Amino acid sequence: EILLLTEEKVAELMKEGEQRFLQYLYLVDIPEKNFLALTTDPEFLPKMSELILKREAYKIYLRSRYS
């Protein structure tokens, strides 16, 4: 369910413009190479949403482990 909600939010961000979406990816800390690899993928939204969720979960893990 959270994956679907993330997909919706990613789609909304993309509608706001490419620059806004790229700023969000920078904020979430998604590497440019990962983003570029997905740009031609027909499953862009689900894969990008999964990548965002994994990155956020990893940041939470690191904070809990090292703070």
C-alpha positions in Angstrom: 0.0 0.0 0.0 2.8 2.4 0.8 4.4 1.6 -2.5 1.3 2.7 -4.3 1.0 5.9 -2.3 4.7 6.7 -3.1 4.0 6.0 -6.8 1.2 8.6 -6.7 3.4 11.2 -5.1 6.2 10.6 -7.6 3.7 11.0 -10.4 2.5 14.3 -8.9 6.1 15.5 -8.5 6.8 14.7 -12.1 3.8 16.7 -13.2 5.2 19.7 -11.4 8.2 19.7 -13.6 11.5 18.0 -14.2 13.5 20.4 -12.1 11.2 19.9 -9.1 11.5 16.1 -9.4 15.3 16.2 -9.7 15.4 18.4 -6.6 13.4 15.9 -4.7 15.7 13.0 -5.9 18.6 15.1 -4.6 16.9 15.6 -1.3 16.2 11.9 -0.9 19.7 11.1 -2.1 19.0 8.9 -5.1 22.2 8.6 -7.2 21.9 10.1 -10.7 23.1 6.9 -12.3 20.2 5.0 -10.7 17.7 7.6 -11.9 19.2 7.6 -15.5 19.1 3.8 -15.6 15.3 3.9 -14.9 14.4 6.7 -17.3 13.8 4.4 -20.2 12.2 1.6 -18.2 8.5 1.0 -18.8 8.1 0.3 -15.1 9.6 3.6 -14.1 7.1 4.6 -11.4 7.0 1.4 -9.5 10.8 1.0 -9.6 11.5 4.6 -8.7 9.0 4.4 -5.8 10.7 1.2 -4.5 14.1 2.9 -4.8 12.9 5.9 -2.8 11.4 3.7 -0.1 14.6 1.6 0.2 16.8 4.6 0.5 14.6 6.2 3.2 14.5 2.9 5.1 18.3 2.7 4.9 18.7 6.2 6.2 16.4 5.3 9.1 18.4 2.2 9.8 21.7 4.2 9.8 20.3 6.8 12.2 19.1 4.2 14.6 22.3 2.2 14.5 24.8 5.1 14.8 23.0 7.6 17.1 
